Amino acid sequence: MAAAAAAGPSPGSGPGDSPEGPEGEAPERRRKAHGMLYYGLSEGEAAGRPAGPDPLDPTDLNGAHFDPEVYLDKLRRECPLAQLMDSETDMVRQIRALDSDMQTLVYENYNKFISATDTIRKMKNDFRKMEDEMDRLATNMAVITDFSARISATLQDRHERITKLAGVHALLRKLQFLFELPSRLTKCVELGAYGQAVRYQGRAQAVLQQYQHLPSFRAIQDDCQVITARLAQQLRQRFREGGSGAPEQAECVELLLALGEPAEELCEEFLAHARGRLEKELRSLEAELGPSPPAPDVLEFTDRGGSGFVGGLCQVAAAYQELFAAQGPAGAEKLAAFARELGSRYFALVERRLAQEQGGGDNSLLVRALDRFHRRLRAPGALLAAAGLADAATEIVERVARERLGHHLQGLRAAFLGCLTDVRQALAAPRVAGKEGPGLAELLANVASSILSHIKASLAAVHLFTAKEVSFSNKPYFRGEFCSQGVREGLIVGFIRSMCQTAQSFCDSPGEKGGATPPALLLLLSRLCLDYETATISYILTLTDEQFLVQDQFPVTPVSTLCAEARETARRLLTHYVKVQGLVISQMLRKSVETRDWLSTLEPRNVRAVMKRVVEDTTAIDVQVGLLYEEGVRKAQSSDSSKRTFSVYSSSRQQGRYAPSYTPSAPMDTNLLSNIQKLFSERIDVFSPVEFNKVSVLTGIIKISLKTLLECVRLRTFGRFGLQQVQVDCHFLQLYLWRFVADEELVHLLLDEVVASAALRCPDPVPMEPSVVEVICERG
Amino acid sequence: MEDDAPVIYGLEFQARALTPQTAETDAIRFLVGTQSLKYDNQIHIIDFDDENNIINKNVLLHQVGEIWHISASPADRGVLATCYNRTSDSKVLTCAAVWRMPKELESGSHESPDDSSSTAQTLELLCHLDNTAHGNMACVVWEPMGDGKKIISLADNHILLWDLQESSSQAVLASSASLEGKGQLKFTSGRWSPHHNCTQVATANDTTLRGWDTRSMSQIYCIENAHGQLVRDLDFNPNKQYYLASCGDDCKVKFWDTRNVTEPVKTLEEHSHWVWNVRYNHSHDQLVLTGSSDSRVILSNMVSISSEPFGHLVDDDDISDQEDHRSEEKSKEPLQDNVIATYEEHEDSVYAVDWSSADPWLFASLSYDGRLVINRVPRALKYHILL
């Protein structure tokens, strides 16, 4: 490698450079090193030795900065003689090897130069030969051109004659065609190739017209006219028979038109035929409707109508427009009228069919059917914009959608009523011994969830109408009014309203006496409405608004209004519940007061059973209400104060009130005292509105009951023992009723008044000792 | 304009019975009967001096028993009938009797009311309505337009028509009818219709209203379940012959057209407890007065079902003012049925209310504690109705 590298730059330093010692060798080495550098090689690599640590080392034989003097100095200084000798021989040997390598290279390259020179010389000769041949070619070409021009000139004359002859030939062919025309036409007519015949006629017509002054042509024309007339007649015949399908008819008409038949008339006939066909379709559709339909499902029906009638109509319209385009607006108007008339009949049929579907529950099928129906009618809609079929179809779809909404509303109402019936049954079901009544809370949850699921189902069903893939969902009605007025207002708000109304109707029912509505149902409904007010309404409406992106300007009922209505309903129901329950207890008390002979009653030994019953019932009501309503707030005084309060009531206050009645003082005092007492007590509003909690409800019921007791007592006259019995009864009630009411003072007041009234109604008022009263009550 | 304050009068005893002196058309006079088991009962004749806002009273003793119902003869100022309790042998029986008050009290006394010393005078008994066979008397009603010779009394389940003969000193049972049915049927109240030549009477028992023809003593109509609970009282519209009002324990006041008994024409639900009394104003039947055991008296304006639904009709001789009237009428038309006023002067249950027979704008109400309150229709409304 070192040898090859050295070959380029220094070919001249050849074999003659004999080594005259290390000194003489030095410039050679340097050059070699420089050559190596020129080839981009590092010295280390070139020398086949690992590169020294310092490439600038002047003592490196193969380095670029080799300095022979330094090297020699170093050798001389550092090496012993023997080593010097060795290196000398070694160096000499290396130099010789290099020299011989160089010689070999030079020889080889020399040969190559020689062969290259030979090649170039040969090429020079070849090019010269080629130039000659090119010249010859050019002269030949010139000759050829010359010849060609001469030939063309010679042929010119013939060519013109040939062209003329060809023209004559064509003319003759045409003439022949004309002369043959009658027979051809006849043949065509015979063969039934009407199209061909009409084409021939069309081609010949103009010529014949032009040359009719020539007798021969005239004859042909007459013949042709006769034949054409026959042709037209036959075409007409075929057209009238009309057995064949619409395309063939269209063809007939087209041919007739081409024959120049009056378009007006043809147009009429064409439509008449089309009408016949379409009416057949309609009849078959109607047959499917039938009086007792083996009704194919609505999807199939609309499919059939779509492909049969609407398809037919499309064909007719397309053919018509193609054929009678020349008729202008009058023709279009005729077609529109035609389409309108038949369309309206078709719509009537579809509506009848859809009406049969109204009762059904499956919305998806209906929506799909409507979708097909609507989609189908969009095609002729584009074709027959003037007939307004698409609009009419949209209208039908809208109407059906509206009816569906109504249907769903009915469904929801029915579901609600069904729930109520279920609840009634559950309430009326005989109670299993040991089981504490029907779980009102459970019933409530059932009702609420069942209604909610019904609402959701309805929403989902109605939502199909607005699905993206349905063709009519992007109509303005379905985007706006349907969502807001239809679904939100009509269906959801309407349902909630009707629910409230249904619930309220229980308050107005004349069954106040018999209690046609079980009180528990009233309570349950009231709670239901209250729940609606607090959460459900806003939930449902949010759900609706989300599902049906309401996006128009129609005013919608705000949630707050509905909530207020629901709350009002709940309040009325609860108030009614209080009234009904109060009435039940009132009736008991009233009967007990009215039917007893108070004058001749015996000394009281027991609390009367009816009072126990009152307390029991009140407890039951308390439990019932507690199932659905929260406890509520009582006045602070409470719990164990009952005893204490009562002792006050029975001793001091009671005594105070009786005192004037049985001490013979002025009668004025009674009034004075009772009036003064009234000054300090608030007026008791008996049938006052209740709040939504247990205590308030119970307070209401107890107020009603005790007021009844008071009024009844005032209508009777009591004997001494009668009075004492009342005393005992009232004490008993006092013992048990305080715990139910918000303000026990109220019970005291009312019971006080009962006893006071009884005392007034007693000619011989001797009250029982309070202690005895207490003993009797505790025993009973 | 300011309305006059109510005038209050207190009785010493409990009281339930109140009636205007029907035959008196000049002076405002009410009769009140007391209820006391221990003392002699009294009938207070209360004269109201409208101009001076002063009450004059006279007291008559009614010694036979406590008064549950009182009614005055429409023909004779001095004659009245009471239903009273008589207690004997630990039995209570309600009887009825016709009385005559002393002559000098008939037209009221104009002495100053310092009569604490004056001895109470006694009623003169004209006749008993013999009810031994019929039971407790609930009420006595006079034939409204007649000569004061016919009365009807309701005793338990019997309706009895009496003829008063020989200047009322004798009562002869002319005819009777009775109610048959399950349980103990008991009349609570009755009114004699001023229409149809006074041949109709309406009664209430339990929740039912019935109409009777006094000539045949047969039932002519029946409103079952007129109220949810006991019917306490009823009254005929003085100007519309088929209309009557009823009230009861369901706190409601209902207005009926007796030709259609299935539905009330109108229902009021303003009271918060049993309504004991309902009275039409004698001349202006849109004014309806009710008293209730919630201690309130309510005056309602039932224009829509009154005989003057569009206000006072223009008389023919007012042609000169017609234009004015027209414009006024228009302003009147939107008059709605409403509550005119709620009177809360009472502190105990109000068992009786009634209009004065002399002054159509004045009425009295009586609560159990013996408080009698005399009130007037608000002036604004009065002028509104009149003009």
HADDOCK unambig.tbl for C-alpha pairs under 7 A between the chains (distance, minus, plus):
assign (segid A and resid 512 and name CA) (segid B and resid 228 and name CA) 5.40 0.50 0.50
assign (segid A and resid 513 and name CA) (segid B and resid 228 and name CA) 5.64 0.50 0.50
assign (segid A and resid 513 and name CA) (segid B and resid 229 and name CA) 6.83 0.50 0.50
assign (segid A and resid 599 and name CA) (segid B and resid 90 and name CA) 5.51 0.50 0.50
assign (segid A and resid 599 and name CA) (segid B and resid 91 and name CA) 6.85 0.50 0.50
assign (segid A and resid 600 and name CA) (segid B and resid 90 and name CA) 6.00 0.50 0.50
assign (segid A and resid 667 and name CA) (segid B and resid 12 and name CA) 6.32 0.50 0.50
assign (segid A and resid 668 and name CA) (segid B and resid 12 and name CA) 5.36 0.50 0.50
assign (segid A and resid 671 and name CA) (segid B and resid 369 and name CA) 6.55 0.50 0.50
assign (segid A and resid 685 and name CA) (segid B and resid 272 and name CA) 6.65 0.50 0.50
assign (segid A and resid 685 and name CA) (segid B and resid 294 and name CA) 6.89 0.50 0.50
assign (segid A and resid 686 and name CA) (segid B and resid 272 and name CA) 6.00 0.50 0.50
assign (segid A and resid 686 and name CA) (segid B and resid 273 and name CA) 6.26 0.50 0.50
assign (segid A and resid 687 and name CA) (segid B and resid 272 and name CA) 4.85 0.50 0.50
assign (segid A and resid 687 and name CA) (segid B and resid 273 and name CA) 6.33 0.50 0.50
assign (segid A and resid 688 and name CA) (segid B and resid 272 and name CA) 6.78 0.50 0.50
assign (segid A and resid 761 and name CA) (segid B and resid 37 and name CA) 6.79 0.50 0.50
assign (segid A and resid 762 and name CA) (segid B and resid 37 and name CA) 6.94 0.50 0.50
assign (segid A and resid 763 and name CA) (segid B and resid 37 and name CA) 5.30 0.50 0.50
assign (segid A and resid 763 and name CA) (segid B and resid 38 and name CA) 5.77 0.50 0.50
